Amino acid sequence: MTTTVAVIGLGAMGLPMATRLAERFDVRGFDIAEARLDLAAQHGVAPAASAAEAVEGAEAVIVAVRTGEQLRDLLFGDEGLAEHLAEGSVVILTSTVGTDGIAELAARLTSLGAALVDAPLSGGPVRAGEGDLLIVVGAAPAALDTARPVLEQLSSTLSVVGDEPGDGQALKTVNQLLCGVHIAAAAEALALADALGLDRERTLEALSAGAAGSFMLGNRGPRSLQAYDDGGAEVLSRLDIFVKDLGIVGDAARKAHLAVPVAAAAEQLFLLGEAQGLGELDDSAVIRVVAPTRRSPSRA
């Protein structure tokens, strides 16, 4: 039975996940930023002095990294966590890093008596704190049994897509293809509406109610309309995340010898946005790549 969980990294997603888990489990957290440790302590998370201290004796360890290289270094680098993991524990990978090297890392963990649960998630910080995430999982059945109480505490939708680490990454890659394309398409549509002199808010309402509606149009549409305001929309998902994720999509497609021209076009918009200094803004700011300025005043 899982009773102790370690969360490595208490950033925008790590902290709300740790807070949510602390409602049910004993949670230890670690982050290199002292301020994040202080915030975690205020939400029932026991701060650890090091990542190694955080994982000692924990049945489950949640990690969120940006790339596969960072994951490898976290586990097996000079100060890697792998040697500190408890026998029978699981490392739950919540990031989108692609499938490259995942099977190798899983095998190395298995040789040390631990297991990798490949569980990339979607939903953002607010939904993380509410336990309302979408999580797709690839893991051996025994490892999943250990991780399941943790995953269920964080998710409203838990989809087991395969028995091998890497299966979750594969499905998340497909998911990110659609998400990236939908965000870019929503930006183009709203920019065209603006260029045609239509009221932006009424256009968004009408489109969302019909066959052209999508989750991304409904979710990113209002934020796209805020992209031109001072400071832009609240950053819930950075634009440069989709530079990374659509890069993973392109790499996977090339290895599969599959053409993905629509995804490639969307990737170029996000790359242009990053080059224009929009990388740290909300991904809805990609509308400013399509239309750098508004063409018509809003007609409420």
PyMOL commands that set and color helices and strands:
alter all, ss='L'
color gray80, all
select helices_A, chain A and resi 14-21+34-42+51-55+68-76+82-84+102-111+124-130+141-154+167-195+200-209+215-225+239-255+261-275+283-290
alter helices_A, ss='H'
color red, helices_A
select strands_A, chain A and resi 4-8+26-30+46-47+60-63+90-93+115-118+121-122+133-138+155-162
alter strands_A, ss='S'
color yellow, strands_A
deselect
rebuild
show_as cartoon
